[in-house]
Amino acid sequence: MMLRVRVPALSPLRWASLAGLVLMGCLLLTPWRTRSPDAALLAAAGEVCVVAPPIPYDPKSGLGLHTPRPVPADARCPVCGMYPARSREWAAQVIFDNGDTQFFDSPLSLFIYLQDVGHYTRGRRAGEIAASYVSDADSGAWISAADAVYVSGSTATGPMRAGNLPAFTSAAAAQRFASVRGGLLLEARQISPQLLQDLNGRRRHAHDAAEATLKLP
């Protein structure tokens, strides 16, 4: 027996109003830690109620408690909701002292996260982070986020099609990149909150401009 449900005809304006109510309810029900500057945009594009908890350490993995992990296909960035595995060349991660890992779509998202860990991961503090890693732009290998050299202001765009902070193992490697793609070399300690704010603002603007063509999961 087939159950048929009659859906009343609604005007485009009414459909838009209903969609807005659903989106508002989702954001109100979503824990504050899971909301990001891109939460509303992601929800409007189909990414509703993004939750990105840390991934527990697996003792059977054969990896050390604080060594970098491969990026799981279903891991999500707690800052923007993207899937880091889909842009592995930009991925970053932090590992808490108990081995739990949080993955990021880029060094930019990592540094934004480090500014307010508790905002993005409830119950966690920056002091609990035992290690942080970024991807070497040359080889893709994991390197210490604190020891890496970054390039700001180059023509390289991150996963969200805007300015980012490609990372390198050495100043020489970063300079070779900058000589071709432009930009200034920065150490991790030189990455200021103002720079992160500026880069993140441009990232959101670029993401919004590309919304019609950007294929979100």
N, C-alpha and C positions, 0 to 999 in steps of 0.2 A: 504494500500500500504506500503510495507516494503522498507525502504531506506537502501541500502547496500553501505558500504564504503570500498574501497579497501585499505588496509594498506600495504605499500611497505615493502618488505623483507629487513631487515637491519641486518648487522653483529653485533655480541655481542659488538664489540668495538664501533660501531656507537651508539647503544642503550646506552652504558655507557656514551658516550659523551653527548648525549641528556639529560640523567638524571642529569649529572653534571651541564649542563646549566640551567635546571629547578631549581635545588637546589640553584645555585648561585643567580638566579633571585629572588627566594623566600627570601633569606637572605638579599639581597639588598633592597627589598621592605618592609621587616619587620622592624618596628620602633626599634631603638637601645635599648629602655627600655625592649623589649621583648626578646632580645638575651641573652643567658646565656652561661656559659662555655660548657654546654652540647647541645647547640642549633643545631650545625652541626650534632652531633651524632643522636639526636632525629629526625632531618629532614631526615637523611639517612635511618632511621628505619621506616619512615612513619609519624613522628611527624613534620609536615611542618608548619612553620609560627606560632609558639606557642604564644598565647596572653593570659595573665592572669591578667585582671584588677581587682581592689578591688570589693568586693560584697557590694552593698549599704545596709545600715541599714534598716530593715523592722520594722516600729513602731508597726505593728500588731503582731509581734512575741511574745510579752509579755516579752521580755528580756530587761534588762537595757541597756543603750546606750553603756556602756563599759564592759559589762559582756561577758564571752566567748560564742561563738555560736557553734551549731552542724556543722560538716563539710559537706557542700553540695556535692552530688555525682559528680557534674560536675566541682567543684572548681579545679583549677590547681595551682601548685606551680610556682611563678614567677621566681624562681631561676633555677629550673631544668625541669619544664614542667610536672612533675609527678602529679598524682591524689592523694592528701592526704587521701581522704576517703577510698582508697584501702589499706592503711596501717595506719588505725586510731590509732593504739597503739603508733605510732611515730609522729603523727600530731602536728603541732604548728600553732599559729595564732597571728597576730597583729591587733589591732583595733585603727583606727584613731580617732581624737577628734570628728569628725562628725558621728562616728558610722560605717563607712565603714570598711570592714574587708578583710585582705589578709591572705590566708591559705598557709601552708608549709608542705612538706612531712616529715620533721624531724627538730629537734632542730638545726642540722648543717646548713640546708638551712635558718632557721630563723636568725641565727647569721651572716651568710654571707650577708643576706639581710640588716640587721641592719648596716653593714659597709658602705653601699652606697644605701640608700633607693631610691633616685632620679634616679639611674641607672636602677632599676627594675620597678619602678612605676613613670612614668613621672608626674611632677608637685607636687609630695609629698616630704616631708622632715621628717627626723627622729624626729624633734621637734613636729610634728603633731601626733605622736603616743601616744595614751593615755594609752594603756595597751598591754601587750604581754603575751602569755600563751604557755605552753608546756604540753605534756601529761605525767602524772605520770606513770612510767614504771611498777609499781606494780598494780595500779587500773585502769589506763586509764583516771582518772579524770583530769580536767584542773587545772593547778597550775601556779602561777606567774613565768614567765621566770626569773625574777630578783631574786626571792627568792629560786628557785630550786637548788638542788645540783646535779651535773653532774658527770658521770664517763667517763673518757677518756682512751682509750687503752684496753678496754675489748674485749672479744671474740664476743660480741653482734654486729651484722651487721644491718645497717639500710635498708630502702626500696630499696636502690641501691646497696645492697650487699657489703658494705664496712664499714670501721670503722665509728662510729657515737658517739653521746653524749646522751645516755639514761639519763632521768631526774627523780629525786626523790624528795619527799616532805621534807626529812630530811637527815642529814648526816648519821644517824644510818641506815636508809633504804638503802642508797647508799653504805654504808660499807658492809652490808649483801650481796648485789649484787656483789660487788667487791671481796669479799672473795670467791665467787664461780666462777665468770666469769673473774676475774682479772681487772686491771685498777686502775687509780688514781682518787681521788675525787677532783672536781673543783667547785668553785663558779662561777657565771656568770661573775664577774669582772676579773676572772683569765683566761678566754677563750681568748687567744691572736689571733691577725691576722695571726701569723705564724702557730699556731695550726690549724686554719680554713683552711689555704692554704694547709697544709700537708694532712689534712683529706679529703678535696675536691679533691686533686690530686689523692689520693688513691681511692676515690669513682669513679672518671671518669675512672681510669684504670680498676677497677673491672667491671664497667658497660660495657666498651669496650670488656673486655675478655668474658663477659657473653652474648654478643649481639646475638649470635646464638640461645641461649635457653631462653632469657628473653622475655616474652610476653608483648609487649607494646600495649597500647590501640590504 
